[in-house]
Amino acid sequence: MRVGAAVAAACATALILAGCSAPGTGVREEGPARTESAPTPSPAPSSASPRKVDPVEIIKNDPTVDAKIRKSLEPCAGDEYPLDVSYGTLTGNDVPDVVINVLTCQDSFGIAAYVYREQGPATVRPGGNDGESGKDLRESVSVDGRWYRNVFADDISPVYAEIIGGELEVKKQVYARGDKVCCPSGEEVITYRWRDGAFSERARIHNDYSKSAGGVREEAPPGPRPAD
């Protein structure tokens, strides 16, 4: 016991002299140890909730959206519209971009997917003389005094868009001849990255859905939806 106590005391002394951290503390040290006391870091600002927008107003008033989609957009029950909305950084804007998926009421089948980018306050209003920026805003929609420009659109169903790792991921289900609506043969997963003021395709993956025993295709959801 005396030997164990002496060893423990020696180890503690060695740790103090060497300036090392005891193992198992969960603290990772990087770089050489500082001799002076480090200043207390300022607490990181809490992530505020994104400013919500009215997706119904955007879709119905956006002249770039197909007229059939705008006209057919009606609530499924009460004031609940078949729209999935997500916010995130895709275009490097100061405020989050808005991704809107238009679905069917009965089976959440993806009809169209759009991405909207809020125009900054310095953007010239319609009729301005700033060339491209004025043109961009004339093709935008105003919601609650703010202007949003449609920077991505895919209205060839079935389609669903999500924000994955700061990039836009679009899933398009593939149907072979004889496939039922519930059971596509596979899907295309297309990843887009914002570059030079527009989205460009970065990657494309094709997935074939497996078949269960007896030749019956495993049912796949007609329109992928993010978890609540």
Phi and psi in degrees as GROMACS dihedral restraints (atoms count N, CA, C in turn):
[ dihedral_restraints ]
;  ai    aj    ak    al  type     phi  dphi    fc
    3     4     5     6     1   -65.5    20    10
    4     5     6     7     1   -36.9    20    10
    6     7     8     9     1   -64.6    20    10
    7     8     9    10     1   -42.2    20    10
    9    10    11    12     1   -63.0    20    10
   10    11    12    13     1   -40.7    20    10
   12    13    14    15     1   -66.3    20    10
   13    14    15    16     1   -39.0    20    10
   15    16    17    18     1   -65.5    20    10
   16    17    18    19     1   -40.9    20    10
   18    19    20    21     1   -63.8    20    10
   19    20    21    22     1   -42.4    20    10
   21    22    23    24     1   -62.7    20    10
   22    23    24    25     1   -41.9    20    10
   24    25    26    27     1   -65.2    20    10
   25    26    27    28     1   -38.9    20    10
   27    28    29    30     1   -65.5    20    10
   28    29    30    31     1   -41.0    20    10
   30    31    32    33     1   -64.3    20    10
   31    32    33    34     1   -41.2    20    10
   33    34    35    36     1   -64.4    20    10
   34    35    36    37     1   -40.8    20    10
   36    37    38    39     1   -64.1    20    10
   37    38    39    40     1   -41.0    20    10
   39    40    41    42     1   -64.3    20    10
   40    41    42    43     1   -38.2    20    10
   42    43    44    45     1   -64.5    20    10
   43    44    45    46     1   -41.6    20    10
   45    46    47    48     1   -65.9    20    10
   46    47    48    49     1   -44.3    20    10
   48    49    50    51     1   -68.4    20    10
   49    50    51    52     1   -36.4    20    10
   51    52    53    54     1   -83.6    20    10
   52    53    54    55     1   -13.7    20    10
   54    55    56    57     1    70.1    20    10
   55    56    57    58     1    28.2    20    10
   57    58    59    60     1   -91.5    20    10
   58    59    60    61     1   162.1    20    10
   60    61    62    63     1   -97.3    20    10
   61    62    63    64     1   140.7    20    10
   63    64    65    66     1   -68.6    20    10
   64    65    66    67     1   141.7    20    10
   66    67    68    69     1   -66.0    20    10
   67    68    69    70     1   154.5    20    10
   69    70    71    72     1    82.6    20    10
   70    71    72    73     1    10.4    20    10
   72    73    74    75     1   -83.0    20    10
   73    74    75    76     1   -17.4    20    10
   75    76    77    78     1    81.5    20    10
   76    77    78    79     1     4.9    20    10
   78    79    80    81     1  -103.9    20    10
   79    80    81    82     1   127.3    20    10
   81    82    83    84     1  -100.7    20    10
   82    83    84    85     1   127.7    20    10
   84    85    86    87     1   -98.5    20    10
   85    86    87    88     1   138.2    20    10
   87    88    89    90     1  -125.4    20    10
   88    89    90    91     1   130.7    20    10
   90    91    92    93     1    79.6    20    10
   91    92    93    94     1   178.5    20    10
   93    94    95    96     1   -67.8    20    10
   94    95    96    97     1   152.3    20    10
   96    97    98    99     1   -68.6    20    10
   97    98    99   100     1   142.0    20    10
   99   100   101   102     1   -85.4    20    10
  100   101   102   103     1   142.0    20    10
  102   103   104   105     1   -87.4    20    10
  103   104   105   106     1   -25.9    20    10
  105   106   107   108     1  -101.9    20    10
  106   107   108   109     1   160.4    20    10
  108   109   110   111     1   -72.0    20    10
  109   110   111   112     1   130.9    20    10
  111   112   113   114     1   -77.0    20    10
  112   113   114   115     1   143.0    20    10
  114   115   116   117     1   -66.2    20    10
  115   116   117   118     1   149.0    20    10
  117   118   119   120     1   -70.5    20    10
  118   119   120   121     1   120.5    20    10
  120   121   122   123     1   -68.0    20    10
  121   122   123   124     1   148.6    20    10
  123   124   125   126     1   -72.0    20    10
  124   125   126   127     1   141.6    20    10
  126   127   128   129     1   -64.9    20    10
  127   128   129   130     1   139.1    20    10
  129   130   131   132     1   -67.3    20    10
  130   131   132   133     1   140.2    20    10
  132   133   134   135     1   -64.2    20    10
  133   134   135   136     1   141.2    20    10
  135   136   137   138     1   -70.0    20    10
  136   137   138   139     1   143.8    20    10
  138   139   140   141     1   -73.0    20    10
  139   140   141   142     1   115.6    20    10
  141   142   143   144     1   -80.4    20    10
  142   143   144   145     1   152.4    20    10
  144   145   146   147     1   -66.6    20    10
  145   146   147   148     1   141.5    20    10
  147   148   149   150     1   -65.2    20    10
  148   149   150   151     1   152.0    20    10
  150   151   152   153     1   -70.8    20    10
  151   152   153   154     1   118.4    20    10
  153   154   155   156     1   -75.4    20    10
  154   155   156   157     1   149.6    20    10
  156   157   158   159     1  -124.0    20    10
  157   158   159   160     1   163.7    20    10
  159   160   161   162     1   -88.4    20    10
  160   161   162   163     1   102.2    20    10
  162   163   164   165     1   -66.6    20    10
  163   164   165   166     1   -29.9    20    10
  165   166   167   168     1   -64.9    20    10
  166   167   168   169     1   -43.8    20    10
  168   169   170   171     1   -65.3    20    10
  169   170   171   172     1   -38.0    20    10
  171   172   173   174     1   -63.0    20    10
  172   173   174   175     1   -51.3    20    10
  174   175   176   177     1   -63.8    20    10
  175   176   177   178     1   -45.8    20    10
  177   178   179   180     1   -69.6    20    10
  178   179   180   181     1   -24.3    20    10
  180   181   182   183     1  -108.3    20    10
  181   182   183   184     1     3.2    20    10
  183   184   185   186     1   -85.1    20    10
  184   185   186   187     1   113.9    20    10
  186   187   188   189     1   -67.4    20    10
  187   188   189   190     1   -15.6    20    10
  189   190   191   192     1   -84.8    20    10
  190   191   192   193     1   -11.8    20    10
  192   193   194   195     1   -81.2    20    10
  193   194   195   196     1   138.9    20    10
  195   196   197   198     1   -53.6    20    10
  196   197   198   199     1   135.5    20    10
  198   199   200   201     1   -60.5    20    10
  199   200   201   202     1   -33.2    20    10
  201   202   203   204     1   -65.2    20    10
  202   203   204   205     1   -39.1    20    10
  204   205   206   207     1   -68.6    20    10
  205   206   207   208     1   -42.5    20    10
  207   208   209   210     1   -63.3    20    10
  208   209   210   211     1   -41.1    20    10
  210   211   212   213     1   -71.7    20    10
  211   212   213   214     1   -35.5    20    10
  213   214   215   216     1   -85.6    20    10
  214   215   216   217     1    -5.6    20    10
  216   217   218   219     1   -74.8    20    10
  217   218   219   220     1   104.0    20    10
  219   220   221   222     1  -133.2    20    10
  220   221   222   223     1   155.6    20    10
  222   223   224   225     1   -65.4    20    10
  223   224   225   226     1   145.6    20    10
  225   226   227   228     1   -78.2    20    10
  226   227   228   229     1   -41.2    20    10
  228   229   230   231     1  -155.8    20    10
  229   230   231   232     1   129.5    20    10
  231   232   233   234     1    62.9    20    10
  232   233   234   235     1  -121.2    20    10
  234   235   236   237     1  -113.8    20    10
  235   236   237   238     1    22.7    20    10
  237   238   239   240     1   -90.0    20    10
  238   239   240   241     1   112.9    20    10
  240   241   242   243     1   -94.1    20    10
  241   242   243   244     1   150.5    20    10
  243   244   245   246     1   -78.2    20    10
  244   245   246   247     1    67.4    20    10
  246   247   248   249     1  -130.9    20    10
  247   248   249   250     1   131.6    20    10
  249   250   251   252     1  -103.5    20    10
  250   251   252   253     1   130.5    20    10
  252   253   254   255     1  -126.8    20    10
  253   254   255   256     1   133.8    20    10
  255   256   257   258     1  -137.5    20    10
  256   257   258   259     1   152.9    20    10
  258   259   260   261     1  -122.8    20    10
  259   260   261   262     1   140.4    20    10
  261   262   263   264     1   179.7    20    10
  262   263   264   265     1   171.7    20    10
  264   265   266   267     1   -88.2    20    10
  265   266   267   268     1   113.6    20    10
  267   268   269   270     1  -122.6    20    10
  268   269   270   271     1   -35.3    20    10
  270   271   272   273     1  -109.9    20    10
  271   272   273   274     1     7.0    20    10
  273   274   275   276     1    74.9    20    10
  274   275   276   277     1    16.7    20    10
  276   277   278   279     1   -74.5    20    10
  277   278   279   280     1   161.1    20    10
  279   280   281   282     1   -70.2    20    10
  280   281   282   283     1   -23.3    20    10
  282   283   284   285     1  -119.7    20    10
  283   284   285   286     1   155.0    20    10
  285   286   287   288     1   -60.2    20    10
  286   287   288   289     1   145.4    20    10
  288   289   290   291     1   -80.4    20    10
  289   290   291   292     1   162.9    20    10
  291   292   293   294     1  -119.2    20    10
  292   293   294   295     1   123.7    20    10
  294   295   296   297     1  -107.3    20    10
  295   296   297   298     1   125.4    20    10
  297   298   299   300     1  -122.9    20    10
  298   299   300   301     1   124.9    20    10
  300   301   302   303     1  -109.0    20    10
  301   302   303   304     1   128.6    20    10
  303   304   305   306     1   -97.2    20    10
  304   305   306   307     1   127.0    20    10
  306   307   308   309     1  -121.4    20    10
  307   308   309   310     1   171.5    20    10
  309   310   311   312     1   -90.9    20    10
  310   311   312   313     1   153.9    20    10
  312   313   314   315     1   -71.7    20    10
  313   314   315   316     1   -40.3    20    10
  315   316   317   318     1   -73.4    20    10
  316   317   318   319     1   -46.0    20    10
  318   319   320   321     1  -127.2    20    10
  319   320   321   322     1    12.7    20    10
  321   322   323   324     1    55.4    20    10
  322   323   324   325     1    38.0    20    10
  324   325   326   327     1   -74.2    20    10
  325   326   327   328     1   127.9    20    10
  327   328   329   330     1   -71.7    20    10
  328   329   330   331     1   116.2    20    10
  330   331   332   333     1   -92.8    20    10
  331   332   333   334     1   -43.1    20    10
  333   334   335   336     1  -157.4    20    10
  334   335   336   337     1   157.2    20    10
  336   337   338   339     1  -136.7    20    10
  337   338   339   340     1   136.9    20    10
  339   340   341   342     1  -136.7    20    10
  340   341   342   343     1   152.5    20    10
  342   343   344   345     1  -125.7    20    10
  343   344   345   346     1   130.5    20    10
  345   346   347   348     1  -117.7    20    10
  346   347   348   349     1   137.0    20    10
  348   349   350   351     1  -116.2    20    10
  349   350   351   352     1   126.0    20    10
  351   352   353   354     1   -71.5    20    10
  352   353   354   355     1   134.1    20    10
  354   355   356   357     1   -80.3    20    10
  355   356   357   358     1   135.0    20    10
  357   358   359   360     1   -67.4    20    10
  358   359   360   361     1   161.3    20    10
  360   361   362   363     1   -63.8    20    10
  361   362   363   364     1   -20.4    20    10
  363   364   365   366     1   -82.6    20    10
  364   365   366   367     1    -8.1    20    10
  366   367   368   369     1   -67.1    20    10
  367   368   369   370     1   135.3    20    10
  369   370   371   372     1   -66.8    20    10
  370   371   372   373     1   136.1    20    10
  372   373   374   375     1   -73.7    20    10
  373   374   375   376     1   165.1    20    10
  375   376   377   378     1   -50.5    20    10
  376   377   378   379     1   136.5    20    10
  378   379   380   381     1    89.2    20    10
  379   380   381   382     1     1.6    20    10
  381   382   383   384     1   -70.8    20    10
  382   383   384   385     1   173.8    20    10
  384   385   386   387     1  -107.5    20    10
  385   386   387   388     1    22.6    20    10
  387   388   389   390     1   -99.1    20    10
  388   389   390   391     1    23.7    20    10
  390   391   392   393     1    63.4    20    10
  391   392   393   394     1  -113.6    20    10
  393   394   395   396     1   -62.7    20    10
  394   395   396   397     1   -40.4    20    10
  396   397   398   399     1   -64.3    20    10
  397   398   399   400     1   -38.3    20    10
  399   400   401   402     1   -65.9    20    10
  400   401   402   403     1   -38.5    20    10
  402   403   404   405     1   -63.9    20    10
  403   404   405   406     1   -43.0    20    10
  405   406   407   408     1   -59.0    20    10
  406   407   408   409     1   -42.1    20    10
  408   409   410   411     1   -72.8    20    10
  409   410   411   412     1   -32.5    20    10
  411   412   413   414     1   -65.3    20    10
  412   413   414   415     1   -23.7    20    10
  414   415   416   417     1   -95.8    20    10
  415   416   417   418     1    14.9    20    10
  417   418   419   420     1  -107.0    20    10
  418   419   420   421     1   176.6    20    10
  420   421   422   423     1  -124.8    20    10
  421   422   423   424     1   141.5    20    10
  423   424   425   426     1   -97.8    20    10
  424   425   426   427     1   128.5    20    10
  426   427   428   429     1  -134.7    20    10
  427   428   429   430     1   120.7    20    10
  429   430   431   432     1    53.4    20    10
  430   431   432   433     1    39.4    20    10
  432   433   434   435     1    80.5    20    10
  433   434   435   436     1     3.3    20    10
  435   436   437   438     1  -116.3    20    10
  436   437   438   439     1   150.9    20    10
  438   439   440   441     1  -106.1    20    10
  439   440   441   442     1   133.8    20    10
  441   442   443   444     1  -124.5    20    10
  442   443   444   445     1   130.8    20    10
  444   445   446   447     1  -106.0    20    10
  445   446   447   448     1   134.7    20    10
  447   448   449   450     1   -75.7    20    10
  448   449   450   451     1   109.2    20    10
  450   451   452   453     1  -106.3    20    10
  451   452   453   454     1    -4.6    20    10
  453   454   455   456     1  -155.0    20    10
  454   455   456   457     1   137.9    20    10
  456   457   458   459     1  -148.4    20    10
  457   458   459   460     1   134.0    20    10
  459   460   461   462     1  -141.6    20    10
  460   461   462   463     1   106.8    20    10
  462   463   464   465     1  -114.3    20    10
  463   464   465   466     1    28.1    20    10
  465   466   467   468     1  -101.5    20    10
  466   467   468   469     1   101.5    20    10
  468   469   470   471     1   -78.0    20    10
  469   470   471   472     1   156.0    20    10
  471   472   473   474     1   -83.2    20    10
  472   473   474   475     1   141.3    20    10
  474   475   476   477     1  -152.0    20    10
  475   476   477   478     1   147.6    20    10
  477   478   479   480     1  -151.7    20    10
  478   479   480   481     1   134.3    20    10
  480   481   482   483     1  -116.3    20    10
  481   482   483   484     1   143.2    20    10
  483   484   485   486     1  -141.1    20    10
  484   485   486   487     1   160.2    20    10
  486   487   488   489     1   -96.8    20    10
  487   488   489   490     1   115.9    20    10
  489   490   491   492     1  -126.1    20    10
  490   491   492   493     1   111.6    20    10
  492   493   494   495     1    58.6    20    10
  493   494   495   496     1    37.6    20    10
  495   496   497   498     1    78.2    20    10
  496   497   498   499     1     7.0    20    10
  498   499   500   501     1  -122.1    20    10
  499   500   501   502     1   162.9    20    10
  501   502   503   504     1   -95.4    20    10
  502   503   504   505     1   120.7    20    10
  504   505   506   507     1  -111.8    20    10
  505   506   507   508     1   123.0    20    10
  507   508   509   510     1  -115.7    20    10
  508   509   510   511     1   125.1    20    10
  510   511   512   513     1  -107.0    20    10
  511   512   513   514     1   129.5    20    10
  513   514   515   516     1  -127.7    20    10
  514   515   516   517     1   115.4    20    10
  516   517   518   519     1   -75.0    20    10
  517   518   519   520     1   144.3    20    10
  519   520   521   522     1  -111.7    20    10
  520   521   522   523     1   128.5    20    10
  522   523   524   525     1  -112.6    20    10
  523   524   525   526     1   130.8    20    10
  525   526   527   528     1   -94.3    20    10
  526   527   528   529     1   167.3    20    10
  528   529   530   531     1   -61.3    20    10
  529   530   531   532     1   129.4    20    10
  531   532   533   534     1    95.8    20    10
  532   533   534   535     1    -9.1    20    10
  534   535   536   537     1   -69.9    20    10
  535   536   537   538     1   141.2    20    10
  537   538   539   540     1   -82.4    20    10
  538   539   540   541     1   163.3    20    10
  540   541   542   543     1   -60.1    20    10
  541   542   543   544     1   -33.0    20    10
  543   544   545   546     1   -75.4    20    10
  544   545   546   547     1   -19.5    20    10
  546   547   548   549     1  -133.0    20    10
  547   548   549   550     1    77.6    20    10
  549   550   551   552     1   -70.5    20    10
  550   551   552   553     1   160.9    20    10
  552   553   554   555     1   -78.0    20    10
  553   554   555   556     1   -25.3    20    10
  555   556   557   558     1  -175.3    20    10
  556   557   558   559     1  -161.6    20    10
  558   559   560   561     1  -153.5    20    10
  559   560   561   562     1   155.2    20    10
  561   562   563   564     1  -108.2    20    10
  562   563   564   565     1   130.5    20    10
  564   565   566   567     1  -114.2    20    10
  565   566   567   568     1   113.3    20    10
  567   568   569   570     1  -113.2    20    10
  568   569   570   571     1   128.6    20    10
  570   571   572   573     1  -107.7    20    10
  571   572   573   574     1   129.0    20    10
  573   574   575   576     1  -115.1    20    10
  574   575   576   577     1   145.4    20    10
  576   577   578   579     1  -125.3    20    10
  577   578   579   580     1   139.8    20    10
  579   580   581   582     1   -75.8    20    10
  580   581   582   583     1   123.8    20    10
  582   583   584   585     1  -151.6    20    10
  583   584   585   586     1   131.2    20    10
  585   586   587   588     1    53.6    20    10
  586   587   588   589     1    42.0    20    10
  588   589   590   591     1    80.3    20    10
  589   590   591   592     1    14.5    20    10
  591   592   593   594     1  -158.0    20    10
  592   593   594   595     1   163.5    20    10
  594   595   596   597     1   -85.0    20    10
  595   596   597   598     1   134.9    20    10
  597   598   599   600     1  -126.5    20    10
  598   599   600   601     1   144.4    20    10
  600   601   602   603     1   -68.9    20    10
  601   602   603   604     1   129.7    20    10
  603   604   605   606     1  -106.6    20    10
  604   605   606   607     1   -34.5    20    10
  606   607   608   609     1  -155.1    20    10
  607   608   609   610     1   154.5    20    10
  609   610   611   612     1  -142.3    20    10
  610   611   612   613     1   128.0    20    10
  612   613   614   615     1  -125.4    20    10
  613   614   615   616     1   135.5    20    10
  615   616   617   618     1  -110.0    20    10
  616   617   618   619     1   128.6    20    10
  618   619   620   621     1  -117.5    20    10
  619   620   621   622     1   129.8    20    10
  621   622   623   624     1   -97.6    20    10
  622   623   624   625     1   129.2    20    10
  624   625   626   627     1   -75.2    20    10
  625   626   627   628     1   142.7    20    10
  627   628   629   630     1   -76.1    20    10
  628   629   630   631     1   164.1    20    10
  630   631   632   633     1  -113.8    20    10
  631   632   633   634     1   141.6    20    10
  633   634   635   636     1   -82.4    20    10
  634   635   636   637     1   174.2    20    10
  636   637   638   639     1   -60.6    20    10
  637   638   639   640     1   142.2    20    10
  639   640   641   642     1    89.3    20    10
  640   641   642   643     1     2.7    20    10
  642   643   644   645     1    81.8    20    10
  643   644   645   646     1     9.8    20    10
  645   646   647   648     1   -90.6    20    10
  646   647   648   649     1   124.8    20    10
  648   649   650   651     1   -70.4    20    10
  649   650   651   652     1   136.5    20    10
  651   652   653   654     1   -65.1    20    10
  652   653   654   655     1   133.4    20    10
  654   655   656   657     1   -70.9    20    10
  655   656   657   658     1   134.2    20    10
  657   658   659   660     1  -115.2    20    10
  658   659   660   661     1   146.2    20    10
  660   661   662   663     1   -61.8    20    10
  661   662   663   664     1   135.3    20    10
  663   664   665   666     1   -64.3    20    10
  664   665   666   667     1   -23.6    20    10
  666   667   668   669     1  -149.7    20    10
  667   668   669   670     1   109.8    20    10
  669   670   671   672     1   -62.6    20    10
  670   671   672   673     1   137.7    20    10
  672   673   674   675     1  -128.9    20    10
  673   674   675   676     1   143.0    20    10
  675   676   677   678     1   -67.9    20    10
  676   677   678   679     1   150.4    20    10
  678   679   680   681     1   -66.8    20    10
  679   680   681   682     1   144.1    20    10
